[in-house]
Amino acid sequence: MNLKSKLIKPTGLASLVILLFLLPLFVKQPYYIHIFIVTMLYIIVVSSLRTIALSGQVSVGHAAFMGIGGYFSGVVAKELGLTPWLTIPLGGLAAMLIAVLIGYPFTRVRAIYFSMVSLFGGIVIVDIIRVAQKWTGAAGLAGIPPLSPINIPGLINITFLGQKVPYYYFTLALTLVCLLILYRVEHCRVGMTWKAIAQSHLVASSVGINEAWFRVLALAVGCFFAGIAGACYAHYNLVLAPTTFGFLPSIFLVMYMLVGGRDSFAGPIIGTAILLIVPELFRWLKEFAPLILGAIMVIVVFLMPQGIAGLFDQIKAKYGQVRNRKVPENAA
């Protein structure tokens, strides 16, 4: 691989990040800024879902842990008057703790059975949120405080209440940090161990890997970042409803991951961006959104089993094969 090929990927990533930072200068409509904010938060959630999937488990109740982070951070900030800058990480820790308490007893459950347990666990969590009306409200949690202003005398004064652009830059920075951490975790020894367990839990156990502990760790890490995203969503939207974190949203999260490609780190990013942003270009077909999403899922399953990111990899591989097959003109 020559120097030019090595520079293509980092140069492309840097260009994309710069473009995202410049986006509010060109996109002035608050609604479209809102769509980008929500998309970035869901990219964190879907990427955290893929982190769990690295160990061979697919959580079908992941949206519920996003709800735990959102409701915990919202209730604590509202009732105790704590700053959201503190309650947001606490929301992530709350989601992680609940994930460990639920996941540890079921560490021996694998494949479809784990998905069923996670689905039922998510339904139970949402039902508890509905029942706890004293804290979560009868029709939903309202009056959640926004992010506290950032005020450095003589330098900056950033107010988040009623402002889309400051939230956009905060969400963009948070998304980049979360993705960087998840990427590093996946490519360190822990991530390699998760992949080994997914390949064969029997082989992994035979070489001394504590399979149960690493599965719980994957669940804890994934749910922590889902809780962080849920807490940020709470302090951005200022209102939460249990339906936002129910069964159907969890199914959509799995769909975003599979459409983008679960075998690639970029898969959840691509799948979430396409399935959240592109439908906004066809809002007049909004009532057919579930049908359209279902059709996309069927097409991907049959024609692109490795997702959209996998399709890009296949095209790149084919292009490389064509280049390698070229015969020099001076060849005899």
N, C-alpha and C positions, 0 to 999 in steps of 0.2 A: 504494500500500500504506500503510494507516494505522499509527499507532504500536502499536495493539493487535496487529495481525498481525505486526509486527516483533518483538514481545516474546514471542510464543508459543513460538517455537523455543528461544531461550536459556533461557527459564523452564522449559520441559519438560526440557531437558538438565540444568540445575542441579538440578531435582527428582529426576531419575533418579540423578545422582551422589550426592546426599544420601541417597537411599533405599538405594543400594548400600553406603554407609559405615555405615548403621544396620542393615543386614541381619543381621550376627552377633548383634545384640541380640534378634532375634526367631527366628532359625534356630539352634537349639542343637545339632542332631544333627551330629556331625563328618563323617558321610558326605556330607550335603548341602553342607556347607562345602567338602568336597573336590571335589564336582562343580562348584561355582562357581569354584574355583581353576583347575581344568583347563580349564573353558570360557573363562575370561579369557585363559589362555595360548594357547589355540587361536584366539581372536579376533585376537591379535597375528599369529599365523602366517598366517591366512587373509587378514587385511588386507594383510600384506606380499606375499602372492600376488597380490592385486588390484593392488598397486603395479607389479608386473612386467607384469601384463596391460594396464596403461595404455598401454604402448608397442606393444601389439598382439601380445604373446607370452603364451602360457599354459604355465606350467611344470607338467608332470605328474610331476615327481620332487621336489617342494618339501619333502616330509617328510624327505628325506635330509639337507637342509641344516639342518633342525632337529636331526637326529641328530648332525651334525658339531659344532654348538655344544654339544650336551649331552655328547657323549663327550669333546670337547677340554677343556671346563671340568671335567668330572668327573675325568678322568685327571690333569690338571695339579694340581688341588686335592688329589687323593688321593696322588699320587706325590711332588709337590714341597712339599706342605704349605702352598700359598698360600691365602689367604682367598678364598672364593667371591665376595666383593664385587669382587675383582680379576679372577678367572677368568671371570666371567659376560660382561663386555664383551670379554674376549679370545676367548671362544667365538663371539661375534658376528663379530669380526674374522676368525677362522679360517674361518667359513662364507662370509664375503664374499670372502676371498682365493681359496678353492677355486672359488667361483662365477665369479670373473673368469677364472681359469685355464682353466676348462671352457668358459665362455661366449664368450670372445674368439675362439677359432678358428671358432666357428659363428655369428658375427654376421650373416652373409649368409643364414642359414637362417631361413625365416619360416613362419608359420602352422602347419599340422599337422606339418611337418617339424621345426620347433623343438620342438614337443610330444614328438615321437618321440625326438629327441636328449636332451631333458631327462629323459624316462622312462628311457632306457638309462643316462644318467649317474647317475640316482638308484639304479638297480639296482646299478651298479658300486660306488658309494659304500657301499651297505649290505653288499655282498659283501666289500669291503675291511675293513669293521668286523668282519665275522665271521671273516675270516682272521687279523686282527691280534690273536690271542687273548692274546699276551703282555701287552698293555695293556688290551684290552677284555674279557678273560675268556672262558672257554670257553662258558659258558651265558649270559653277560651281565656287565655291569659292576656289581659290588656294592661296598658300603663307601664310597659317595660321601659326603663330609662335608656336613652341612646348612649353612645360612647361619650365619655367625658371629654371636654375640650382639651386640646393640647396648647398650652400657653407658656411661651418662654419670652419674658419681657424683652422688648427690643429686637427680637428675632422673628418668631412666628406666633400666630394665633389662629389655630384651626378649630372650627366649630363643626360638629357633625349633625346636629339637629336640623332636619329639613334640607340637608345638602347631600347631593348624590356623588359629586366628584371626590370629596374627601373620603367617603366610604369606598369609592372605587379604588383609590390608591391604597387605602388600608387593606382591602380585600386582595388586591393584586400582590402586595408585599407579603401578606400572610400565605397566600397560595404558593408563591415561589419558595418561601421558607419551608412550608409543609412538604412540598414536592421534593425539595432538596434533601430533607431529612429522610423521607420515605425511600428515596433513591439510594441514599447512602446505606440505610438499613438493609435494603434488598441486596446490595452488592457487598455487604460485609459477611462475616462468618455466620451470623444469625440467619441472614437471608439464604445463604447457601444451605444451611441446615434445614430450613423450611422446605426448600425445593427437594432436598434429599428425602425428607419425610413424605412429600407428595408423590415422589417417584415410587417409593416402596417403604412403607412404615416398618415392615418386617426386617428388611436389610438395615435400615437406620437403627432399629432397636438392637440388632445383633452386634453392632459396632459400638454400643454403649451410649447412644443418644437417648436422652429422656424424652421420648415422643410426647407424652402427656404435657410435660412442662412447656415444651416449645409450641405446642398447639395453643395452649392457654396464653402464652406470650404473644403469639400472632393475633389472637382475638383481642387481647388487651391493647396492643399497639393500634390495631385498626379502629377499635371503638373509641380510643382516646382522641384520634384525629376527627372521627365523626362527631364526637361531643364538642370539640373545638369549633368545627364548622357550624354545628347547631346553635352553639352559644352566640357566635358572631351573627348568625341569621336572626336570632331573637333580638339582639340589640340594634339590628338594622331595620327589621320589619316592625318592631315595637309591639307586635301582636302575634300570639301563637294559638293555633287550634290543633287538637289531637289528630284530626284527619290528615294534617300535613305529614305525619310520621306513621301512618297506618300501613295496611297490607299493600295497597296498590303502589304507593311511593317506593316501598321496598322492592317490589317487582321491577319498577322502572330503573332503580339503581343497578340491579343485576343485568337488565337489558342494556343499559348504557355501557357496562363493562364488557359484555359479550359482543356487542356490535363493534365497539372499538377494538377489542381483542385483548383477552386476559393474559396472553403470553408475552405481551409487550408492555413496558412501562408507559409508553405513550398511548396505549390502547384506551384506557379510561378517559384520558384528556380528549382524544379525538372523538370517541363515542359520545361523551357528554356534550361537547361543544356542538357537534352536528345535530344531535337529537333535541337540544334545547334552543339553539340559535336559529337553525334552518326553518323549523315550523313557524317562527315569528314572521318569516317572509311570506308565509301563506296563511295568515290569520283568518282569512275568510273560509278556510277549511277546518277551523278549530274544532267543530263538532265531530269531525271525522278523525281527530288526532289519534285515538286508541287504535282505530282500524289501520291508519297509515303506519303507526309504530309497529303494529303486529306484522304488517306486510314487510316492513324493513327487516324485522327480526327473522322472518321466514327466508327472505332472500339471502341474508348473511349466513344463516345456518347451512343452507344448501349450496350456495355459490362461494362464500367466503368463510369457511369454518374457523379460520384463525382471526377473523375480524378484519376491519378496514386497515389497521396497522399491519396485520399479516399480509394483506394484499400488497401494500407498499413494499414490504420486504421481498415478496415474490417477484415483483416487477424489477426491483433493484438486482435481485439474483439473476433473473433472466437477462437483464442488460449486461451484467458482468460476464455471463456466459457468452453472449454475442461478441463482446469485445475480445474475449480470450480466443474465440474461434477465428478471428480475422487473421488471414495469412499475409505476411509481409509481401509487398510488391516485388521485392528482389529475390523472393524464394524461388528455388529452381523448380 
